[in-house]
């Protein structure tokens, strides 16, 4: 066996073919290549799989000379690669395609369909020189068993690039506990999942031979890849080497996670020279760009997540590991494309990579962000922002309004209607309105500007007192609220917010009539009975006197307040009184529903709330650009 390096060879596949195939296969490949170029004679051979474009000229062993390889994306043992491979098979294919197990991987290796990235032997290879890793930051910082054994094996001449040596059956006899536990163990790159995807067309052709409970899978001679196909399959392994050289720098940027020592990675990033790496890889920018397009196109074809991909690509990287089947395979393709895209952007800052932002969603990369998260959630009807915020004056309304809505069959949840207690008619609602309803502008279409969030409307339910006492007062307060929430909106697109029709109104103020809530909804006797039932201490006088006291508060006070009638030691509170009054209000609303009447003021207000919430709930909206007029 011998360890060879690719530097100096005119084609990265030449050494692969001449050192890893038998001479007959190599001759057939060279004959087919000459024929394909027009200088040979028929018959011609054609590859049956597509080639990868960003295939480096480097050997897998060359990766060990890099400053910090395999620190961010580790290597996989055979069993780990099997697990990831099985996760990428669709459920429908599991009954039709043989399982990707260790024996299947060995057969794919034997047929040169999918060759592992490294082989680590227990004994040194005769005449194999060791590799100097004295400056390797990986050796200093990464102390996993697999990486440590690979690096130790490299220094001792026990690490081999399987692509440049002939195939040998995988040993099975266990010789020790520590990995590698057999005479020669193999390692794969996570990026070779792309090659496994290409190799699945050969997995489907495997024939199984059963011996008891064991099935041995073999690729029939007639189904084995021809020389050109072997060469095309090899390019996917070279692509994995390219990605393994680059993932140290770009994988943490994609996943927002740095493995092992952060200061070490930061220093490696500072020392990174993209142009030098491009030269080391032996790739042109055109090859990289072509590969990016190919990977994203393949991902779009394979992915089955549809528009939900917009959210998947924004999720944390840990969540991507839960994907299965075609979705997981598509994510592998997009991760590879994103590594290459970031590399290309470093090589040519300001390049035309932003054009991908205008591609269909399925063909966009992981890092593309043509829309904000708010806009994406709105498009999918998943925005957490409500269609309507209701501001209620106090604790009584905060308790009873949701019950009225439930009784009317109106779903009052946080994704549709949100209720806020603003604590009294003397409070300034400008900040609340701005926080809850302020528009977030998105894309400008010229004739209008899209809203990234759904349009949220604001309904104030209050007593008709203080600054809400008269219709003129309420109109003025509505204008102040609109001015506040549109303060950051350009004047030429504000007009839609000032529409004052019943359907178009964004801010509205409703009252219970001339009286506060309790007096507007309940008679003196109903209030007296509720107080007596809710009190923790008896009223010191008779019921008639309590009724008269309530009536006097209703008619003679400039600002009636039911709390003024509570007696000392009663333990009464407005929420407690509201709880006691609920059966009375419920009966009134049920009667109004049966008689098809408008019902009490709070019932009418809740129906109005439903109307406002339903007009544009969850829809993508646009503010029209036109001359602004206040109303």
C-alpha positions in Angstrom: 0.0 0.0 0.0 1.1 3.5 -0.6 0.0 7.0 0.4 -0.1 9.4 -2.5 -0.9 13.2 -2.7 -2.9 14.8 -5.4 -0.7 17.9 -5.9 0.8 18.0 -9.4 -1.6 15.8 -11.1 -3.6 17.3 -14.0 -6.9 15.9 -12.9 -8.1 14.9 -9.4 -9.7 11.7 -10.6 -6.6 10.4 -12.5 -4.8 9.2 -9.3 -8.1 7.9 -7.9 -8.6 5.7 -11.0 -5.1 4.6 -11.5 -4.4 3.7 -7.9 -7.8 2.4 -6.8 -9.1 0.6 -9.9 -7.7 -2.4 -11.6 -5.7 -1.5 -14.7 -8.6 -2.7 -17.0 -11.0 -0.3 -15.4 -8.5 2.6 -15.7 -7.9 1.8 -19.3 -11.6 1.8 -20.0 -12.0 5.1 -18.3 -9.2 6.7 -20.3 -10.5 5.3 -23.5 -14.0 6.6 -22.7 -12.6 10.0 -21.9 -10.8 10.2 -25.2 -13.9 9.1 -27.0 -16.0 11.7 -25.2 -13.6 14.5 -26.3 -13.9 13.4 -29.9 -10.4 11.8 -30.3 -11.4 8.2 -29.8 -13.6 5.7 -31.5 -16.9 4.2 -30.4 -18.2 2.6 -28.3 -18.6 5.5 -25.9 -19.4 5.3 -22.2 -21.5 7.7 -20.2 -21.7 8.4 -16.5 -25.0 7.4 -15.0 -24.8 9.9 -12.1 -24.1 13.6 -12.1 -20.7 14.9 -11.0 -20.0 17.5 -8.3 -18.5 20.7 -9.6 -16.5 21.8 -6.5 -14.3 18.7 -6.4 -10.9 19.6 -4.9 -7.6 18.3 -6.0 -6.7 17.3 -2.5 -6.4 14.0 -0.7 -8.3 13.4 2.6 -4.9 13.2 4.3 -4.1 16.7 3.2 -6.9 17.9 5.4 -4.8 17.0 8.5 -2.3 19.7 7.5 -4.9 22.5 7.9 -4.9 24.5 11.1 -8.1 23.3 12.8 -9.8 20.6 10.7 -12.7 18.5 12.1 -13.1 20.8 15.1 -16.6 22.1 14.1 -17.9 19.1 12.1 -16.4 15.9 13.4 -15.9 12.6 11.6 -18.3 9.7 11.8 -17.6 6.1 12.6 -19.3 3.6 10.4 -22.2 3.1 12.9 -22.7 6.8 13.2 -22.8 7.2 9.4 -25.3 4.3 9.1 -27.6 6.0 11.6 -27.6 9.3 9.8 -28.0 7.5 6.4 -31.1 5.6 7.7 -32.6 8.9 9.0 -32.5 10.2 5.5 -34.5 7.4 3.9 -38.2 8.2 3.3 -40.7 6.0 5.0 -42.0 4.8 1.6 -38.5 3.7 0.6 -37.8 1.7 3.7 -39.8 -1.3 2.4 -38.3 -1.1 -1.1 -34.7 -0.2 -0.6 -32.2 -2.3 1.4 -31.1 -0.8 4.7 -27.9 1.3 4.7 -26.0 -0.9 7.2 -22.4 -1.6 7.7 -22.3 -4.4 5.3 -24.0 -2.3 2.6 -21.4 0.4 3.1 -18.6 -2.1 2.7 -20.2 -3.3 -0.6 -20.5 0.3 -1.8 -16.8 0.8 -0.9 -15.8 -2.4 -2.8 -17.6 -1.2 -5.9 -16.1 2.3 -5.6 -19.5 3.8 -5.3 -19.0 5.4 -1.8 -15.4 5.3 -0.4 -14.8 6.3 3.2 -12.7 9.4 4.0 -10.1 7.7 6.2 -8.9 4.3 7.3 -7.1 4.0 10.6 -5.1 0.8 11.1 -3.8 -0.7 14.3 -0.5 -1.4 12.7 1.6 1.0 10.6 1.4 0.7 6.9 4.7 -0.5 5.5 6.8 2.4 4.2 4.1 5.0 5.0 5.6 8.3 6.2 4.1 9.9 9.2 2.4 13.3 9.1 3.6 16.2 11.2 0.7 17.6 13.2 2.8 19.4 15.8 1.1 22.7 14.8 -2.4 21.3 14.6 -4.8 23.1 16.8 -7.1 20.2 16.4 -4.6 18.0 18.2 -4.4 20.6 21.0 -8.1 21.3 21.5 -10.2 18.3 20.2 -9.8 15.3 22.5 -12.5 13.0 21.2 -11.5 9.3 20.8 -12.0 9.2 17.0 -10.1 12.5 16.3 -7.3 11.6 18.7 -6.8 8.2 17.2 -6.9 9.5 13.7 -4.2 12.1 14.4 -2.1 9.7 16.4 -2.4 7.2 13.5 -1.4 9.9 11.0 1.8 10.6 12.9 2.6 6.9 13.1 1.8 6.0 9.5 -1.4 4.2 10.4 -3.8 6.6 8.7 -4.7 5.9 5.1 -6.8 7.6 2.4 -8.9 4.6 1.2 -9.4 6.2 -2.2 -5.7 5.7 -3.2 -5.3 2.1 -2.1 -7.0 -1.1 -3.3 -10.1 -2.3 -1.6 -9.6 -4.9 1.2 -12.5 -6.6 3.0 -13.5 -4.9 6.2 -12.1 -6.7 9.2 -14.7 -7.9 11.8 -12.5 -9.6 14.5 -12.4 -7.4 17.6 -8.9 -6.9 18.9 -9.4 -4.3 21.6 -12.0 -2.1 23.3 -10.8 1.4 22.2 -11.7 2.6 18.7 -10.4 1.3 16.3 -11.3 -2.0 17.8 -10.5 -4.0 14.7 -7.4 -4.2 12.5 -8.6 -1.4 10.2 -11.5 0.9 11.0 -13.1 3.5 8.6 -14.3 7.1 9.1 -16.7 9.1 7.0 -17.4 12.8 6.7 -20.8 14.1 7.5 -20.6 15.8 4.1 -20.4 12.3 2.5 -24.2 12.1 3.1 -24.4 13.9 -0.2 -22.5 11.1 -1.9 -24.7 8.6 -0.2 -27.7 10.3 -1.6 -26.2 9.9 -5.1 -25.2 6.3 -4.4 -28.8 5.3 -3.5 -29.5 4.4 -7.2 -26.9 1.6 -6.7 -28.3 0.6 -3.3 -31.7 -0.1 -5.0 -29.9 -2.6 -7.2 -28.3 -4.7 -4.4 -29.2 -8.4 -4.3 -29.6 -10.0 -0.8 -28.4 -13.4 0.0 -29.9 -14.8 3.2 -27.9 -17.1 5.5 -30.1 -17.9 8.5 -30.9 -14.5 10.1 -28.1 -12.7 8.2 -28.6 -11.0 4.8 -25.5 -10.2 2.7 -26.0 -7.6 0.1 -24.1 -7.7 -3.2 -24.1 -5.4 -6.2 -24.4 -7.7 -9.3 -21.6 -7.3 -11.9 -24.1 -6.0 -14.5 -25.2 -3.2 -12.1 -21.7 -2.0 -11.1 -20.8 1.5 -12.3 -18.7 1.9 -15.4 -15.4 3.8 -15.3 -17.0 7.2 -16.0 -19.6 6.7 -13.4 -16.9 5.7 -10.8 -15.2 9.0 -11.7 -18.5 10.9 -11.3 -19.1 9.3 -7.9 -15.6 10.1 -6.8 -16.3 13.8 -7.3 -18.8 13.7 -4.5 -16.1 12.5 -2.2 -13.8 15.3 -3.4 -16.7 17.7 -2.7 -16.8 16.3 0.9 -13.1 17.1 1.2 -13.7 20.6 0.0 -16.5 21.1 2.5 -14.3 19.5 5.3 -11.6 22.1 4.5 -14.1 25.0 4.7 -16.5 24.0 7.5 -14.1 25.0 10.2 -14.6 28.6 9.2 -18.2 28.7 8.0 -20.2 26.0 10.0 -20.2 28.1 13.2 -21.5 31.1 11.3 -24.4 29.0 9.9 -25.3 27.2 13.2 -24.4 30.0 15.6 -22.4 27.4 17.6 -18.7 27.1 18.1 -17.4 23.8 19.3 -14.4 23.4 21.6 -12.3 26.5 22.4 -13.8 29.8 21.2 -10.6 31.9 21.4 -8.8 29.2 19.3 -11.5 29.3 16.6 -11.5 33.1 16.6 -7.8 33.2 16.0 -8.1 30.6 13.2 -10.7 32.9 11.6 -8.4 35.9 11.9 -5.6 33.9 10.2 -7.9 32.6 7.4 -7.1 33.7 3.9 -9.9 32.8 1.5 -7.8 33.3 -1.6 -5.0 31.0 -0.2 -7.7 28.4 0.6 -9.0 28.6 -3.0 -5.6 28.0 -4.4 -5.0 25.1 -1.9 -8.3 23.5 -3.0 -7.5 24.1 -6.7 -11.0 25.4 -7.5 -12.2 28.3 -9.6 -14.9 30.6 -8.5 -17.0 29.4 -11.4 -16.8 25.8 -10.1 -18.0 27.0 -6.7 -20.8 29.0 -8.1 -22.0 26.1 -10.3 -22.0 23.8 -7.3 -24.0 26.3 -5.2 -26.7 26.4 -7.9 -26.7 22.6 -8.3 -27.0 22.0 -4.6 -29.9 24.4 -4.1 -31.7 23.1 -7.1 -31.4 19.5 -5.8 -32.6 20.7 -2.4 -35.6 22.3 -3.9 -36.4 19.1 -5.8 -36.0 16.9 -2.8 -37.5 19.0 0.0 -41.1 18.2 1.0 -41.6 20.9 3.7 -43.1 23.5 1.3 -43.6 27.0 2.7 -42.7 25.8 6.2 -39.1 25.8 5.0 -39.2 29.5 5.7 -39.4 28.8 9.4 -37.2 25.7 9.4 -34.2 27.7 8.0 -34.7 30.2 10.8 -34.8 27.6 13.6 -31.8 26.7 15.8 -29.4 24.3 14.2 -30.2 21.7 16.9 -33.8 21.5 15.6 -32.5 20.7 12.1 -31.2 17.4 13.5 -34.8 16.3 14.1 -35.6 16.3 10.4 -36.0 13.0 8.7 -36.3 11.6 5.2 -36.2 14.0 2.3 -36.4 17.0 4.6 -33.1 15.9 6.2 -31.5 15.2 2.9 -32.6 18.6 1.6 -31.0 20.2 4.7 -27.7 18.5 4.0 -27.7 20.0 0.5 -28.5 23.4 1.8 -25.9 23.3 4.5 -23.3 22.5 1.9 -24.5 25.2 -0.4 -24.4 27.7 2.5 -20.7 26.8 3.3 -19.8 27.4 -0.4 -21.9 30.6 -0.7 -20.1 32.1 2.3 -16.7 31.1 0.8 -17.7 32.6 -2.5 -18.7 35.8 -0.9 -15.4 36.1 0.9 -13.6 35.5 -2.4 -15.7 38.1 -4.3 -17.3 40.5 -1.9 -20.3 42.2 -3.4 -20.8 39.3 -5.9 -24.2 38.6 -7.4 -25.1 36.0 -4.7 -28.0 38.2 -3.6 -29.8 37.2 -6.8 -30.8 34.1 -4.9 -33.0 36.2 -2.8 -35.4 36.6 -5.7 -35.5 32.9 -6.4 -38.5 30.8 -5.4 -38.4 30.0 -1.6 -37.5 26.3 -2.2 -34.3 27.4 -4.1 -33.2 29.9 -1.5 -30.3 29.2 0.8 -30.4 28.9 4.6 -29.0 32.4 5.0 -31.3 34.2 2.6 -33.6 36.6 4.4 -35.6 38.5 1.8 -38.4 38.9 4.4 -38.3 39.5 8.2 -39.4 36.8 10.6 -42.6 38.9 11.3 -43.4 38.9 7.6 -42.8 35.1 7.3 -45.0 34.4 10.3 -47.7 36.6 8.9 -47.6 34.9 5.5 -48.1 31.5 7.2 -50.8 32.9 9.5 -48.6 32.1 12.5 -48.0 35.6 13.7 -48.2 35.9 17.5 -49.5 39.4 17.2 -53.2 39.7 17.8 -55.8 41.1 15.4 -57.2 43.2 18.2 -56.1 44.6 21.5 -58.9 45.6 23.9 -58.1 48.1 26.6 -60.5 47.9 29.5 -60.6 50.4 32.3 -60.5 48.3 35.4 -60.7 44.9 37.2 -64.4 44.5 36.7 -64.3 44.7 33.0 -61.1 42.6 32.9 -62.9 39.8 34.6 -66.3 40.0 32.8 -65.4 40.9 29.2 -63.7 37.5 28.5 -66.7 35.7 30.0 -69.1 37.6 27.8 -67.0 36.8 24.8 -66.9 33.1 25.7 -70.7 33.2 26.2 -71.1 34.7 22.7 -68.9 32.0 21.2 -66.0 34.5 20.5 -62.6 32.9 20.9 -60.6 35.3 23.0 -57.1 33.9 22.8 -53.7 35.6 22.5 -53.4 34.9 18.8 -56.6 36.8 18.0 -57.8 39.1 20.7 -55.8 40.3 23.7 -57.3 42.1 26.7 -55.3 44.6 28.7 -56.4 46.4 31.9 -55.1 50.0 31.5 -56.1 51.0 35.1 -58.5 53.9 34.9 -59.8 56.7 32.7 -57.1 59.1 33.8 -54.3 57.0 32.3 -52.5 58.0 29.1 -53.0 55.2 26.6 -50.5 56.5 24.0 -47.7 54.2 25.0 -50.0 51.2 25.3 -51.4 51.9 21.8 -48.0 52.3 20.3 -46.6 49.2 22.0 -49.6 47.0 21.0 -50.6 48.4 17.6 -47.6 50.3 16.1 -47.2 49.1 12.5 -43.9 47.4 11.4 -43.2 48.4 7.8 -41.8 45.9 5.3 -41.2 45.9 1.6 -42.0 49.1 -0.4 -43.9 48.3 -3.6 -44.0 51.9 -4.8 -47.8 52.3 -4.6 -47.7 51.1 -1.0 -45.7 49.6 1.8 -46.4 46.1 3.1 -46.8 45.5 6.8 -44.5 42.8 8.2 -46.9 42.2 11.0 -50.7 41.7 10.7 -52.7 44.9 11.2 -53.6 45.1 14.9 -56.6 47.2 15.8 -57.2 48.9 19.2 -60.6 49.0 21.0 -60.9 51.0 24.2 -63.8 50.0 26.5 -64.2 52.7 29.1 -66.6 54.6 31.3 -67.8 57.9 29.8 -66.0 60.1 32.2 -62.9 62.4 32.4 -61.3 62.7 29.0 -63.9 60.2 27.5 -66.9 62.1 28.9 -68.3 63.4 25.6 -68.3 62.3 21.9 -66.0 65.2 21.1 -63.6 64.2 23.8 -63.5 60.6 22.5 -62.9 61.7 18.9 -60.0 63.8 20.1 -58.5 61.0 22.2 -58.8 58.7 19.1 -56.8 61.2 17.1 -54.1 61.4 19.7 -53.8 57.6 19.8 -53.6 57.4 16.0 -50.9 60.1 16.0 -48.9 58.2 18.6 -49.0 54.8 16.9 -48.1 56.3 13.4 -45.3 58.5 14.6 -42.7 56.4 12.7 -44.9 55.9 9.6 -44.1 58.1 6.6 -46.8 60.7 6.1 -47.6 59.5 2.6 -48.7 56.0 3.8 -50.5 57.0 7.0 -54.0 57.7 5.6 -55.3 54.1 5.9 -54.9 54.4 9.7 -57.1 57.5 9.8 -60.0 55.9 7.9 -63.2 56.4 10.1 -65.6 54.0 8.5 -67.0 51.1 10.7 -65.0 48.6 8.7 -61.8 50.5 8.3 -61.4 52.0 11.8 -58.1 51.0 13.4 -58.7 52.7 16.8 -62.1 52.9 18.4 -63.4 54.0 21.8 -66.7 52.7 23.2 -68.4 53.5 26.5 -71.3 51.9 28.4 -73.5 55.0 28.0 -73.5 57.9 30.5 -72.9 55.7 33.6 -70.0 53.5 34.7 -70.0 49.8 34.1 -71.8 48.5 37.2 -74.5 51.2 37.0 -74.9 50.8 33.3 -75.5 47.0 33.5 -77.3 46.3 36.8 -80.2 47.7 38.7 -79.9 49.0 42.3 -81.5 45.9 43.7 -79.2 43.6 41.6 -76.2 45.5 42.9 -77.4 45.3 46.5 -78.1 41.6 46.3 -74.6 41.0 44.9 -73.0 43.0 47.6 -74.8 41.2 50.3 -73.9 37.8 48.9 -70.2 38.7 48.3 -69.6 40.5 51.6 -67.7 38.8 54.4 -69.5 40.9 57.1 -73.3 41.7 57.2 -74.6 45.1 56.2 -75.3 47.0 59.4 -78.7 48.1 58.2 -81.6 46.6 56.2 -81.5 45.9 52.4 -83.8 48.8 51.5 -81.3 51.2 53.0 -78.5 49.7 50.9 -80.7 50.0 47.8 -81.3 53.6 48.5 -77.6 54.3 49.0 -76.8 52.7 45.7 -79.5 54.8 44.0 -78.2 58.0 45.5 -74.7 57.2 44.2 -76.2 56.5 40.8 -78.2 59.7 40.5 -76.6 62.3 42.7 -72.9 61.8 42.1 -71.1 63.6 39.3 -68.9 60.5 39.0 -70.7 57.5 40.4 -68.6 54.8 42.0 -69.9 51.6 43.4 -67.1 51.4 45.8 -68.5 54.4 47.7 -71.3 52.2 48.9 -69.1 49.4 50.3 -69.4 49.4 54.1 -66.5 49.1 56.5 -65.4 45.5 57.2 -67.5 44.2 54.2 -64.4 42.8 52.5 -65.9 43.8 49.2 -63.8 44.5 46.1 -64.8 45.3 42.5 -63.5 41.9 41.2 -65.4 40.1 44.0 -68.6 42.1 43.2 -68.1 41.3 39.5 -67.9 37.6 40.3 -71.2 37.8 42.2 -72.8 39.8 39.4 -71.8 37.4 36.6 -74.9 35.1 36.9 -77.1 38.1 36.5 -75.2 39.4 33.5 -75.2 36.0 32.0 -78.9 35.7 32.3 -79.4 39.1 30.6 -77.2 38.2 27.7 -78.9 34.8 27.2 -82.3 36.5 27.2 -81.1 39.0 24.6 -79.8 36.2 22.4 -83.1 34.3 22.6 -85.1 37.5 21.9 -82.7 38.6 19.1 -82.1 41.9 20.9 -78.8 44.0 21.1 -78.5 43.2 24.8 -76.6 45.1 27.5 -73.7 47.5 26.5 -70.9 45.0 27.2 -72.6 42.5 24.9 -72.7 45.1 22.1 -69.1 46.1 22.7 -67.9 42.4 22.5 -69.7 41.9 19.3 -68.0 45.1 18.0 -64.7 43.7 19.1 -65.4 40.5 17.1 -66.1 42.6 14.0 -62.9 44.5 14.4 -60.8 41.4 14.9 -62.4 39.6 12.0 -61.8 42.3 9.3 -58.2 41.5 8.7 -57.2 38.8 11.2 -53.8 37.3 10.3 -53.8 38.7 6.7 -50.9 40.3 5.0 -51.7 44.0 4.6 -50.3 47.0 2.7 -50.6 50.7 3.5 -51.5 52.6 0.3 -49.3 55.5 -0.7 -51.4 58.6 -1.3 -51.9 62.1 -0.1 -52.3 62.1 3.7 -55.4 63.6 5.3 -56.3 63.5 8.9 -59.9 62.7 9.8 
